[in-house]
Amino acid sequence: MPELPEVETTARGIAPFLIGQQFTHVRVHQPSLRWPIPSDFEQRLNNEICVSVERRAKYLIIETTNTQIVSHLGMSGSFRLVDPTTPLKKHDHVQIRVGDLELRYHDPRRFGCLLWCESDRAQQLLQHLGPEPLSDAFNGAWLFARSRGRHLAVKSFIMTNAIVVGVGNIYASESLFLSGIHPQRAANRISAVRYERLAAEIKEVLARAIASGGTTLRDFVNGQGEPGYFQQTLAVYGRDGEPCRHCAQPIQSRVIGGRNSYYCLTCQR
């Protein structure tokens, strides 16, 4: 599933080609995504001018002169900018002409979404979100204060959108390893000092992932159709049974909060 770095990479990749451009020849080929693409999508978006492309949590928000689109990439979604003469792929569900290029939404599993920002569904998705992990509002003191009385595993805690947005499974595993914190330790049993380190590692891991264009484990490509390269530096995620790069003990794996989690028994306590 595309996580924060992948969505940020997508936003940065497509924004320079969209902002200031008029959307023309809008076509919806498959409206049945996680939630149906609005029936008036083509009519309302056609001839609109793009004002901004932003990311909030794992959502892309594309603002035009008169409306806003909220998009989630789901499990396998991606936006690509291509020459308009490029043949459609099987799972290209939406086409939007922008100047000399065409923006296409591609989603084999159809678990993503494109919604109007003012819709009830979009508002439900965006409300109650916590701070952005790369902002000044997110730090160790924030994590420590909100972890008091919370008995759930720390990995599940930092993956809770009301606590901090966008720390998905891959980056939670990596940040906890670099912080030396076992992913199953109860959130309320971690000190303020350790939360300071965890917050710093979350920021560092996400920043490095964005700089590497995200992580491609299966489906993700950026706006130019290129994969991310952060997976080449993963310390624990997906490496169960392989030697830890710090102590050479085998990386462990277990399901925590319904997600596969990877850690080192020696380095993480």
DRENMARLUM-8892 format. One line per 10 residues: number of its first residue (from 1); their letters; for each residue x, y, z of N, C-alpha, C, O. Coordinates in steps of 0.05 Angstrom, whole numbers. Layout:
<pts>
NUM> a> X/Y/Z/X/Y/Z/X/Y/Z/X/Y/Z; ... $
</pts>
This chain:
<pts>
1> mpelpevett> 17/-24/0/0/0/0/18/25/0/36/27/17; 13/44/-18/28/69/-17/24/83/9/2/86/19; 47/91/22/46/104/47/54/134/43/56/143/20; 58/148/65/63/177/63/85/184/43/81/202/27; 109/172/44/130/179/25/121/175/-4/129/191/-22; 106/154/-10/97/149/-37/77/170/-46/78/180/-69; 59/178/-28/39/199/-35/53/226/-38/46/241/-56; 72/232/-20/87/257/-23/103/258/-49/104/278/-62; 115/235/-56/130/233/-81/112/238/-105/119/252/-124; 88/227/-103/68/231/-125/60/260/-127/60/271/-148 $
11> argiapflig> 54/272/-104/46/301/-104/68/318/-115/62/336/-132; 93/314/-107/115/331/-117/120/326/-146/128/344/-161; 115/301/-155/120/294/-183/100/306/-202/108/314/-224; 75/307/-195/55/316/-214/49/346/-211/39/358/-230; 54/358/-187/46/386/-183/57/405/-204/42/422/-213; 83/404/-211/93/423/-230/80/422/-257/80/442/-272; 68/399/-264/56/396/-290/26/402/-289/13/405/-310; 14/404/-265/-14/409/-263/-21/438/-256/-39/449/-267; -5/449/-237/-12/476/-227/-11/497/-250/9/499/-264; -33/511/-252/-36/532/-273/-47/521/-299/-52/537/-317 $
21> qqfthvrvhq> -50/495/-301/-60/483/-326/-90/478/-324/-101/474/-303; -102/479/-348/-131/473/-349/-135/444/-354/-122/431/-370; -155/432/-339/-162/404/-343/-182/402/-366/-203/414/-365; -175/387/-386/-193/383/-409/-195/353/-415/-179/337/-406; -215/346/-431/-219/318/-439/-218/299/-416/-204/279/-416; -234/306/-395/-236/288/-372/-254/264/-378/-276/267/-388; -243/240/-373/-258/216/-379/-255/196/-356/-233/190/-347; -278/186/-347/-278/165/-327/-286/139/-341/-308/136/-352; -268/119/-340/-273/93/-353/-285/73/-334/-300/55/-342; -277/75/-308/-286/56/-288/-292/72/-263/-273/79/-248 $
31> pslrwpipsd> -317/77/-257/-324/93/-233/-324/77/-207/-325/88/-185; -324/50/-209/-327/33/-186/-301/28/-172/-288/7/-175; -292/48/-156/-269/45/-139/-279/38/-111/-301/28/-108; -262/43/-90/-271/36/-63/-298/49/-57/-316/37/-47; -300/75/-64/-326/89/-65/-329/99/-93/-309/108/-105; -353/99/-105/-357/107/-132/-347/135/-138/-351/153/-122; -333/138/-161/-326/165/-170/-352/180/-175/-370/169/-187; -354/205/-165/-380/220/-168/-389/221/-197/-373/223/-216; -415/218/-201/-426/217/-228/-421/242/-244/-421/242/-269; -417/265/-230/-413/291/-243/-383/298/-245/-376/321/-250 $
41> feqrlnneic> -365/278/-242/-336/282/-241/-327/295/-267/-313/316/-267; -334/284/-290/-326/295/-316/-336/323/-320/-321/341/-328; -362/327/-314/-374/353/-319/-362/375/-302/-357/397/-312; -359/370/-276/-349/390/-258/-319/396/-262/-311/419/-258; -304/376/-270/-275/380/-271/-266/391/-299/-245/404/-301; -281/386/-319/-274/394/-346/-272/425/-347/-290/439/-340; -249/434/-357/-243/463/-361/-235/477/-335/-231/502/-336; -233/463/-313/-224/475/-288/-193/479/-290/-180/465/-305; -183/499/-276/-154/504/-275/-143/496/-248/-154/502/-227; -121/480/-248/-109/470/-224/-96/493/-209/-80/508/-220 $
51> vsverrakyl> -102/495/-183/-90/516/-166/-68/504/-148/-47/518/-144; -71/480/-138/-51/468/-120/-54/438/-120/-75/427/-125; -32/425/-112/-32/396/-107/-18/392/-80/6/398/-77; -33/383/-60/-22/380/-33/-26/351/-23/-41/336/-35; -12/345/-2/-16/319/12/-25/325/40/-14/342/54; -45/310/50/-53/310/78/-55/281/86/-71/266/76; -37/273/105/-35/244/112/-28/228/87/-8/234/74; -44/208/80/-39/193/56/-58/201/33/-62/186/14; -70/225/36/-89/234/16/-77/256/-1/-62/273/8; -83/255/-27/-76/276/-46/-100/295/-48/-122/285/-51 $
61> iiettntqiv> -95/320/-46/-116/340/-49/-109/358/-72/-90/374/-71; -124/356/-94/-120/371/-118/-141/393/-118/-165/388/-121; -132/418/-116/-151/441/-116/-151/455/-143/-131/460/-155; -175/461/-152/-179/476/-176/-193/502/-170/-198/508/-146; -199/518/-189/-212/544/-185/-238/542/-170/-245/560/-155; -253/520/-174/-280/519/-163/-285/494/-146/-307/490/-135; -266/476/-144/-271/451/-129/-245/439/-119/-223/449/-125; -247/418/-103/-224/403/-93/-230/373/-96/-252/364/-91; -209/358/-104/-211/329/-105/-195/317/-83/-172/325/-79; -206/298/-68/-191/283/-49/-187/255/-60/-206/241/-68 $
71> shlgmsgsfr> -161/246/-61/-155/220/-73/-138/204/-54/-120/215/-41; -144/178/-52/-128/159/-37/-119/138/-58/-135/129/-74; -94/129/-56/-84/110/-76/-91/81/-69/-85/63/-84; -104/77/-46/-112/50/-39/-89/31/-36/-68/38/-26; -92/6/-47/-72/-14/-45/-52/-13/-69/-29/-19/-66; -62/-4/-92/-46/-6/-116/-49/17/-135/-41/15/-158; -60/39/-126/-65/62/-144/-41/78/-149/-21/79/-134; -41/92/-172/-20/111/-179/-30/131/-199/-48/125/-215; -18/155/-198/-22/175/-219/2/176/-237/25/176/-227; -1/176/-263/21/177/-282/15/199/-302/-7/204/-311 $
81> lvdpttplkk> 37/214/-309/35/233/-331/47/221/-356/70/213/-356; 31/220/-377/40/207/-402/33/225/-426/17/243/-424; 45/218/-449/37/230/-474/9/220/-480/3/197/-477; -9/238/-488/-37/231/-493/-40/208/-514/-61/195/-514; -20/204/-531/-23/183/-551/-15/156/-540/-18/135/-553; -5/155/-515/2/129/-503/-22/112/-499/-42/121/-488; -22/87/-508/-45/69/-505/-53/66/-476/-36/64/-459; -79/64/-471/-89/60/-444/-80/33/-434/-81/13/-449; -73/31/-409/-68/5/-396/-95/-5/-386/-115/9/-384; -95/-31/-380/-120/-44/-372/-134/-31/-349/-159/-29/-349 $
91> hdhvqirvgd> -119/-22/-330/-131/-11/-305/-128/19/-303/-128/30/-281; -126/33/-326/-127/62/-326/-156/71/-325/-171/68/-345; -165/81/-302/-193/86/-298/-201/114/-304/-225/119/-309; -182/134/-302/-189/162/-307/-168/175/-324/-144/170/-319; -176/191/-343/-158/207/-360/-165/236/-356/-188/244/-357; -144/253/-353/-148/282/-351/-126/295/-368/-102/292/-361; -133/309/-389/-113/324/-405/-105/349/-391/-121/365/-381; -79/353/-388/-67/376/-376/-45/387/-394/-23/377/-394; -52/407/-410/-33/418/-429/-26/397/-450/-43/386/-463; 0/392/-453/10/373/-473/12/344/-462/20/326/-476 $
101> lelryhdprr> 4/341/-436/6/314/-424/-22/305/-415/-42/319/-418; -22/280/-406/-47/269/-396/-42/256/-369/-23/240/-366; -58/262/-349/-56/250/-322/-75/226/-322/-99/229/-328; -64/203/-314/-81/179/-313/-80/166/-286/-59/164/-273; -104/159/-276/-105/144/-251/-108/115/-257/-126/106/-271; -88/100/-246/-86/71/-251/-89/56/-225/-76/63/-206; -106/36/-224/-112/22/-199/-122/-6/-204/-146/-10/-206; -104/-26/-206/-113/-54/-211/-132/-65/-191/-151/-79/-198; -129/-58/-165/-146/-70/-145/-171/-53/-139/-189/-61/-125; -171/-28/-150/-194/-10/-148/-202/-5/-119/-225/-3/-112 $
111> fgcllwcesd> -181/-2/-101/-187/4/-73/-181/33/-66/-183/41/-43; -173/49/-86/-169/77/-82/-195/93/-84/-216/81/-86; -192/120/-85/-217/136/-88/-210/163/-99/-188/173/-97; -230/175/-112/-229/203/-121/-256/214/-114/-277/207/-125; -256/233/-95/-281/245/-84/-280/275/-84/-258/287/-84; -303/288/-84/-304/317/-80/-298/322/-51/-308/308/-33; -282/343/-45/-273/348/-18/-297/354/1/-295/348/24; -318/367/-10/-340/375/7/-359/352/13/-378/355/28; -355/329/1/-373/306/5/-371/296/33/-350/299/47; -392/283/43/-393/273/70/-371/252/73/-358/251/94 $
121> raqqllqhlg> -366/235/53/-346/214/55/-318/226/58/-303/217/75; -312/246/42/-286/259/43/-282/272/70/-260/270/82; -302/285/81/-300/298/107/-295/277/129/-280/282/148; -308/254/127/-303/233/146/-274/223/145/-263/217/166; -263/222/121/-235/213/118/-215/233/129/-194/225/140; -221/259/127/-202/279/134/-204/290/163/-185/300/174; -227/286/175/-230/296/202/-216/278/223/-213/254/218; -209/290/245/-196/275/267/-168/265/261/-158/247/274; -155/276/240/-128/268/234/-108/282/253/-112/305/260; -88/267/261/-67/278/278/-48/296/263/-52/301/239 $
131> peplsdafng> -26/304/276/-7/322/263/9/307/241/12/283/242; 20/323/223/38/312/203/65/305/216/75/320/232; 76/281/210/100/273/224/125/290/218/143/291/234; 125/304/196/148/321/189/144/350/198/160/367/192; 123/355/213/117/383/222/128/386/250/135/367/264; 130/412/259/140/418/285/120/409/307/127/406/330; 95/405/299/74/398/318/78/369/328/67/361/349; 93/353/313/98/326/321/126/323/333/146/330/322; 126/312/358/152/308/372/148/287/394/126/276/397; 170/282/408/169/262/429/149/269/452/136/251/463 $
141> awlfarsrgr> 148/294/459/130/303/480/101/297/473/85/289/490; 94/301/447/67/296/437/61/266/440/39/258/450; 79/249/432/75/220/434/73/211/463/55/195/470; 91/221/480/90/213/508/64/221/521/52/204/535; 55/245/516/30/254/529/6/237/521/-11/231/537; 5/230/496/-18/215/486/-16/185/490/-35/170/485; 7/176/499/11/147/504/3/139/533/1/115/539; 0/159/550/-7/153/578/-34/139/580/-54/149/570; -34/116/593/-59/100/595/-66/83/571/-86/70/570; -48/84/550/-53/68/526/-37/42/528/-13/42/528 $
151> hlavksfimt> -52/20/528/-39/-6/532/-33/-21/506/-21/-42/506; -42/-10/483/-37/-23/458/-8/-22/451/7/-6/461; 0/-40/432/28/-41/424/37/-15/412/21/-2/398; 62/-7/417/71/19/408/70/20/377/66/42/366; 74/-2/363/73/-1/334/45/7/325/42/23/307; 25/-5/337/-3/2/331/-9/31/339/-23/45/325; 3/40/361/-1/67/371/9/88/351/-6/107/345; 33/84/340/44/104/321/32/102/293/36/119/276; 17/80/288/3/77/263/-26/87/265/-41/84/246; -34/99/288/-61/109/292/-62/138/281/-47/155/290 $
161> naivvgvgni> -79/143/262/-80/169/248/-87/192/267/-80/215/262; -101/186/289/-108/207/307/-84/215/324/-84/237/336; -63/198/325/-39/204/340/-19/218/322/-8/239/329; -14/207/298/4/219/278/-4/207/252/-9/183/250; -5/223/231/-14/212/205/9/201/189/32/210/190; 3/181/173/21/173/152/44/154/159/60/148/142; 45/145/185/66/127/192/56/99/188/44/86/206; 59/89/163/49/63/156/66/40/165/86/44/179; 59/16/156/72/-8/167/102/-9/162/117/-16/180; 110/-3/138/139/-4/131/155/15/149/175/7/162 $
171> yaseslflsg> 146/40/150/162/61/164/159/59/194/177/68/208; 137/47/204/135/42/233/156/21/241/170/25/261; 158/0/226/177/-21/232/206/-10/231/222/-16/249; 212/5/211/239/16/208/246/36/231/268/35/242; 227/53/238/232/73/258/235/60/286/253/69/301; 219/40/292/222/27/318/248/12/320/261/11/341; 257/0/298/284/-13/298/306/7/304/323/2/321; 306/29/290/327/49/294/325/62/321/345/72/331; 302/61/334/299/72/361/305/51/383/307/58/406; 309/26/375/314/5/394/290/-3/411/293/-13/433 $
181> ihpqraanri> 266/2/400/241/-4/415/227/-28/403/222/-29/379; 220/-48/419/206/-71/410/178/-63/401/164/-49/416; 169/-71/378/143/-62/368/119/-70/385/97/-58/383; 122/-91/401/99/-100/417/99/-88/445/80/-94/460; 118/-73/452/119/-60/479/94/-41/481/88/-27/462; 82/-42/504/58/-25/509/66/4/506/87/13/516; 49/20/494/54/48/489/59/63/515/75/82/516; 45/56/536/47/71/562/71/62/578/76/72/600; 87/43/567/111/34/582/137/43/569/158/31/572; 134/65/554/158/77/541/162/105/552/144/121/555 $
191> savryerlaa> 187/111/558/194/136/572/193/159/552/192/156/528; 193/183/563/193/208/547/218/210/531/218/218/508; 241/201/543/266/202/528/266/184/504/276/191/483; 255/160/507/254/141/484/234/151/463/238/147/439; 213/164/472/194/176/452/207/199/436/201/202/413; 225/213/449/239/234/434/256/222/412/256/232/389; 269/200/418/285/187/398/267/175/376/273/177/352; 245/163/384/226/151/364/216/172/345/215/168/321; 207/195/356/197/217/339/218/226/319/212/231/296; 243/228/329/265/237/311/270/217/290/276/224/267 $
201> eikevlarai> 269/191/296/274/170/276/251/169/256/256/164/232; 226/173/265/204/174/246/208/196/225/205/191/201; 216/219/235/221/242/217/244/235/197/242/240/173; 265/223/208/288/217/191/282/195/171/290/198/147; 268/174/179/262/152/161/243/162/138/248/156/115; 223/178/145/205/188/125/219/207/106/214/207/82; 236/224/116/251/243/99/269/228/80/270/236/56; 282/208/89/300/192/72/283/177/51/292/175/28; 260/167/59/243/153/40/233/171/18/232/163/-6; 225/195/25/216/215/5/239/222/-14/235/223/-38 $
211> asggttlrdf> 263/226/-3/286/232/-19/293/209/-39/304/214/-60; 285/184/-31/291/161/-48/267/155/-67/268/136/-82; 247/172/-66/224/167/-84/204/147/-73/188/136/-89; 205/141/-47/187/121/-35/197/93/-37/221/88/-44; 180/74/-30/187/46/-30/169/31/-49/144/33/-48; 181/16/-67/166/-1/-86/170/-30/-78/191/-41/-83; 149/-42/-66/150/-70/-60/135/-86/-81/141/-109/-86; 115/-73/-93/99/-87/-113/89/-69/-135/96/-73/-159; 72/-50/-128/58/-35/-149/65/-6/-152/60/6/-174; 77/7/-132/80/36/-133/98/46/-154/120/36/-158 $
221> vngqgepgyf> 89/67/-169/106/83/-187/99/112/-182/77/118/-174; 118/130/-188/113/158/-184/98/170/-209/90/155/-226; 96/196/-209/81/209/-231/93/205/-258/79/208/-278; 118/198/-259/132/193/-285/134/163/-291/147/154/-309; 120/147/-274/120/118/-279/144/104/-268/149/81/-276; 160/117/-251/185/105/-240/180/93/-213/164/104/-197; 194/71/-205/191/60/-179/207/76/-158/224/92/-165; 200/71/-132/216/83/-111/239/64/-104/239/41/-111; 259/75/-90/284/60/-85/291/57/-56/312/46/-49; 273/65/-38/279/64/-9/281/35/0/295/29/20 $
231> qqtlavygrd> 268/16/-13/268/-12/-5/296/-23/-4/302/-43/10; 315/-11/-19/342/-21/-20/357/-16/7/378/-28/12; 346/2/24/359/8/49/344/-2/73/351/4/96; 322/-17/69/306/-26/92/323/-43/111/337/-61/102; 321/-37/136/337/-51/156/323/-76/166/336/-97/171; 296/-75/170/282/-99/180/258/-107/163/252/-131/161; 244/-88/152/218/-95/139/223/-115/116/240/-111/98; 208/-137/117/210/-158/96/235/-175/98/240/-190/79; 250/-172/119/276/-187/121/276/-209/142/297/-216/153; 252/-220/148/251/-241/169/269/-264/161/269/-274/139 $
241> gepcrhcaqp> 285/-273/181/304/-295/178/331/-286/168/350/-301/171; 333/-262/158/359/-251/149/374/-239/173/361/-231/192; 400/-237/172/415/-227/194/411/-197/199/410/-181/179; 408/-189/224/407/-161/231/433/-147/223/454/-158/226; 430/-123/212/454/-109/202/470/-97/225/492/-87/221; 459/-98/250/474/-88/273/487/-110/289/510/-108/297; 472/-133/293/482/-154/311/484/-181/298/494/-200/311; 474/-184/274/476/-209/258/456/-230/267/455/-252/255; 440/-224/288/419/-244/295/396/-242/275/391/-222/263; 381/-265/271/360/-265/251/337/-246/257/328/-244/280 $
251> iqsrviggrn> 328/-231/237/305/-214/240/280/-231/245/276/-252/232; 263/-223/264/239/-237/271/215/-224/257/216/-201/248; 193/-239/256/168/-229/244/145/-240/260/144/-263/267; 125/-223/265/100/-232/277/79/-212/270/84/-189/261; 54/-220/272/31/-202/266/24/-186/291/19/-197/312; 24/-160/288/17/-141/309/-5/-123/299/0/-109/279; -27/-123/311/-49/-105/302/-58/-112/274/-67/-95/259; -56/-137/266/-65/-146/240/-45/-141/218/-51/-146/194; -21/-132/224/-1/-126/204/25/-141/210/33/-144/233; 38/-151/189/64/-163/192/84/-143/203/86/-121/193 $
261> syycltcqr> 98/-151/224/117/-133/237/144/-147/238/146/-171/242; 165/-131/234/192/-141/233/210/-127/253/208/-103/257; 227/-142/267/243/-131/289/266/-149/296/267/-172/286; 284/-139/312/307/-154/322/304/-158/352/303/-138/367; 304/-183/361/301/-188/389/324/-178/406/320/-171/429; 348/-176/394/371/-167/409/372/-136/410/379/-125/431; 367/-123/388/370/-94/387/346/-79/397/348/-55/403; 322/-91/399/298/-77/406/287/-88/432/283/-112/435; 282/-70/451/272/-78/478/247/-63/485/236/-67/507 $
</pts>
